[in-house]
Amino acid sequence: WIQPYVSLVTNRLRIAKGYALRVLLINVVACAVFYNPSLWCQMVEAQGWLQEVLTVWFDVVDRLRRSHEMKLYVVALASLLKLPPITLPLMIVENTGLLVRTILTLLSKIDQAKEAEEKLLEGESEEDEDVEDVDDETDAGLDMQHVQFIKSQIDSLEEHEKDDGDELQVEEGLVVSPLDDEDELVFFADVLHDLHGSTDPAHMEFLKRIQDSVSHQGPEWVDLLNKLMVKAEERRRQLAEKAAAEEAEDTAAEAAPTQ
């Protein structure tokens, strides 16, 4: 069912001009990559779309403002690094350095973006939102409904482009998604950790390519990577402590006598 999303998005991406529309399209691309990076690579390479998609993807990154999109892009790009190197398209292998630098840049900015969003929400009044429950729909029906929703969003942004130029017209605020349970920094650190622990010659060569690409950019990039890895371990410890505390609370609640 991923084919309709990839086809729709990639075809529109090839003619999209406004920044807002391109971000929306790349968001869908990133979701597809995170969902199944291997299948996505096979599909876009077979159709000859890979270069065009990567060009737009790396182009929109520098102007991202929302932490959710930063996080999505980090886990999606890092998911490509998890694939066996021999299965990666040559274009991705050759651009490993750019891919890793993009991840590091996003990780260095995401905390600041989260803080800005939290401050923005603190100044807004709370409003009740209606939640519409969708029941008794088949998976196929929901999939096609989602495709139509994406298409309607794209059409809407294309109309806005005629009047609003290249300004990003996206709703500010925190986004709730399945990615909430995934820590982007720990996710990336785990990818590198797995490569470090592998004895597969292909993985070792790929890791060396990553390390060389970072070193080639200068000592400030090496320092950034090292700081992020230290931060990832601290984040991992905090998450473990939080999970243990929540488990203890649940256990205590179950053991408490009922009135």
N, C-alpha and C positions, 0 to 999 in steps of 0.2 A: 504493500500500500504506500510505500515511500515514493514510488515512481511519480504519481500525480503531483506531489509537492515539489520534487526536484525539477520536473519538466516545467511546471508553471513558473516557478521562481526563476529558474535559469533563463528561460525565454524572455521574461520581463527584465531580468537583470542586464541583459545584453543591450537593451534600448533605454534603460532608466537613466535619467539625467540628474534629478534632484537628490540631494543628500538624504532627505528624510525617507524617500522611497528606497534608496539603496540600502539604508540601514535596516529597514523592515525586511527587505528581501534577504540580506545577509543573516539576519536573526533566524530566519527559517532555515537557511543553509546550515548555520551553526547547530541548530536543533537536530537536523538530519545527520550531521557529522557525529554529534555526541551520541545519538541513538544507535547508529551503526556505521562507524568510520570506514570499515572495510567495504561495505556495500556502496557507500557514497563514493568512495574513490573509484570503484569499478565502474559505476554508472557515469560519472562525469568524465572520466578518462575515455570511456568507450564512445561517448558522444562528442568528444573534442572540446569540452566546456571548461576543463580544469584551469587553464591559464587565465581565461576571462574572469572566472569566479574568484580565484586567488588575487588577481590584480585589484578587483573592486574591494574585496575583503580587507586587504592590507591598506587600501586607500582610505577607508572610512574609519579605521581604528583611531587615528590621531585626534579625531574630533568627538569621540564618544564622551558622554557626560553621565549616563546612568550606570550605576553600579551593577545592575542586573545584566545589562548587555556586556559589560566588562567581564563579569563572572562567566557568562555563557560563552564568550569567545575564548577565555582561558581554558575552560574544560574541553571545549570542542577542539581547539588546536592541540592541546595536550593529548587528547584522545588519538590524534594522528600519530603522535610519538610512541604510543603504546603498541601500535601495529608492528608485526615482524618487518624489519627493514626491507627484506627481499620482496615483500608484497606492496610496498609503497611506490606510487608513481615516481618516475625519475625526477619530474619537476619539483615534487615535494622534497625529495632527498637533496636536490641541488639548492633548494631554498630553506634548508633546515636552519641556517643562521638567522635569516629574517623571521622565521616562525618563532624561534626561541626568543629573539629580542623583542618581538611583539608581545609574547607572554610576559616577559619580565617587565616591560613597560606598563602593561595593564595591571600587573600585580603591585607595582609601585604607586599606582594612582587610585586603586579601588577603595582603600580605606578612607581617603579624603573625600571621594565621591559619596560613600556611605554616610559620612558625617554631615555633608552638605544636605543630603536628602532627609536625614533625621531632623536637622534644624528646620528645614522647610516644613515638615509635617508638624513639628511642635507649634508652629505659628498658625496652623490651620484648625478650624473647628471640626469636631468629629461629626460625620454625617452617616446616617444609616443608609446602607445600600441594599437594594432588593436583590436577593439571590434567586435566580430561576433554576428550579430543579428540572433536569431532563431525565425522564424515565421511559422505560420500554422502547429504547432505540437500539437497533442492531449496531454492531461494531462497524459494519460497512456503511450504514447510514450516517453514523457519527463522523467517520472518516471523510466522506464526501461533503458533509455539512461543513467540516473544518476547512476543506479545500475551498469551498465557496466563500467562507468567511475571509480567508486569506485573500482571495481574489477581490472581494468587495473592498477590503482595506487598501489593497494596491490601487484599485480604480479610484478610490477616494483621494489617496495621496497624489495620484497623477493629476486629478482635477485641481488640488491645492497648489501644485507646482506651477500651474499657469498664472496664478495670482501672487503666490508667496515666494517665488524664486527658489533659492537654495536654502531657505531657513528650515531648521528641523522643527517640525510640528508634532511633538510627541508629548503625551501627558506625563507630567512629573509625578514623583511619588514612588513609594516602595512597591515592588512587584512580588506577588506571591506565586511560587512555582515549585515544581518537584525539585528544582536545584537548591532549594532552601536547606535540604538535608546534606548537601555536598559542600565541603569547604574547598574553595578553588586553590588555595595555597597548598594545603595538604595533598590535594589531588595531583598537582604538578610535582610536588616533592616525591610522592609515591612513584610517579612515572620514572623520575631520575633514579630513585632508589632501586627500582626493579632492574633498570639497565645496569646499574653498578653491580648488582648481585648476580647478573647473568654471566655464564661462562661460554655462551654461544658467541663464536667469533664475529658473526654479523652484528649482534647486539653491542659487542665491545667496540667494533669499528664505528658503529652509529653513535655510541656515547662519545668516542673520541672526536667525531665530527662536531657534535654539539659543544664539547668543551673547547675545541679549537676555534669554533665560530664565536664563542663568547670572548675568549682570550684575544682574538684578532681585533675585536672592537675597542680594546683598551682596558686598563686596570679598573676603571670605574664600573665597567660591566661585570667584571669578575667579582668586585666588591659587592655589587648589588645582588648578584646571584648568591654569594655566601651569606649575606645578611638575610635574604629571603629564606634560605634553607634553615638558618638558626631560628628565624621567626616561625617557620613551619613546624619545627619540633616543639616549640613553646605552645603553638596553637593546638598541636596534637595532644599535648599533655592536658591543656585546658578542656578540650573536648572530652577526653577520657574521664577527667574528674567530674565534669558536668553529667556525663552519662551514668557514672557510678552513683552520684548523688540522686539523680532521678530514679534509678533502679532501687536505691535504698528507700526513697520516699514511697514508691509503689509497693515495696515489700511491707513497709510499716503500715501502710493503709490497708493492705489485705489482711494483715495480722491483727489489726485493731478490732476489738469486740464491737459487734453491732448493738445499737440501742434498741 
